[in-house]
């Protein structure tokens, strides 16, 4: 009787043990299907922006969700295109698509806009970040004209 075993038997035993461990760890995840997102989050914000070919903007706001979560946020807009102007939105609103929790709303949204306005103007924009959408609306003052494509970033303050 030989005490020496082939190296492949150790590899096979290790593979079998790791597979069993992964299955045990995965069972709770496999047993409970994830529910659809059901949390509504809304944002109120103020935003100042300017553009000379490149559009930039900074602002701040507050996000409140139906599950009780809330956060103070900063907003940043960076976009390129053919745009000129300077404006300010005070008391703008934003509605996020349903999420699992507030942490999903933070990040960069792809945004496209076409603007033309003077003195007092109002507008709405829809943007997306993967499966999460954000629709914003607001009344502003200032002037702007042009077309731009870029990012709308929402970060926890």
QUICORNOR-V431634 format. One record per residue. N is the residue number from 1. RES is the residue in one small letter. PHI is phi in radians with two decimals (none if undefined). Layout:
n = [N;N]
res = [RES;RES]
phi = [PHI;PHI]
This chain:
n = [1;2;3;4;5;6;7;8;9;10;11;12;13;14;15;16;17;18;19;20;21;22;23;24;25;26;27;28;29;30;31;32;33;34;35;36;37;38;39;40;41;42;43;44;45;46;47;48;49;50;51;52;53;54;55;56;57;58;59;60;61;62;63;64;65;66;67;68;69;70;71;72;73;74;75;76;77;78;79;80;81;82;83;84;85;86;87;88;89;90;91;92;93;94;95;96;97;98;99;100;101;102;103;104;105;106;107;108;109;110;111;112;113;114;115;116;117;118;119;120;121;122;123;124;125;126;127;128;129;130;131;132;133;134;135;136;137;138;139;140;141;142;143;144;145;146;147;148;149;150;151;152;153;154;155;156;157]
res = [x;x;x;x;x;x;x;x;x;x;x;x;x;x;x;x;x;x;x;x;x;x;x;x;x;x;x;x;x;x;x;x;x;x;x;x;x;x;x;x;x;x;x;x;x;x;x;x;x;x;x;x;x;x;x;x;x;x;x;x;x;x;x;x;x;x;x;x;x;x;x;x;x;x;x;x;x;x;x;x;x;x;x;x;x;x;x;x;x;x;x;x;x;x;x;x;x;x;x;x;x;x;x;x;x;x;x;x;x;x;x;x;x;x;x;x;x;x;x;x;x;x;x;x;x;x;x;x;x;x;x;x;x;x;x;x;x;x;x;x;x;x;x;x;x;x;x;x;x;x;x;x;x;x;x;x;x]
phi = [none;-1.77;-1.56;-1.50;-1.95;-1.20;-1.04;-1.19;-1.22;-1.18;-1.10;-1.14;-1.15;-1.12;-1.04;-1.11;-1.17;-1.14;-1.09;-1.09;-1.11;-1.10;-1.12;-1.12;-1.22;-1.46;-0.97;-1.07;-1.21;-1.25;-1.29;-1.93;-1.19;-1.26;-1.27;-1.18;-1.08;-2.42;-1.72;-1.66;-2.21;-2.19;-2.19;-2.01;-2.71;-2.14;-2.58;-1.98;-2.49;-2.51;-2.68;-2.45;1.19;-1.83;-1.73;-2.31;-2.72;-2.39;-2.86;-2.57;-2.95;-2.47;-1.95;-2.24;-2.02;-1.17;-1.60;1.68;-1.28;-2.63;-2.81;-1.42;-2.29;-1.96;-2.18;-2.43;-2.06;-2.35;-2.57;-2.10;2.70;-1.97;-2.50;-2.46;2.59;-2.64;-2.62;-2.49;-1.94;-2.09;1.29;-1.21;-2.22;-2.42;-2.15;-1.57;-1.16;-1.03;-2.31;-1.43;-3.01;-1.07;-1.05;-1.25;-1.42;-1.34;2.40;-1.79;-1.87;-1.35;-2.31;-2.26;-2.56;-2.22;-2.16;-2.76;-2.91;-2.50;1.01;-1.99;-2.41;-2.31;-2.86;-2.47;-2.46;-1.99;-2.53;-2.45;-2.43;1.11;-1.41;-1.69;-2.01;-2.39;-1.99;-2.03;-2.57;-3.03;-1.95;-2.27;-2.33;2.18;-2.58;-2.85;-2.66;2.47;-2.29;-2.53;-2.39;-3.07;-2.05;-2.14;-1.83;-2.07;-2.26;-1.18;-1.27]
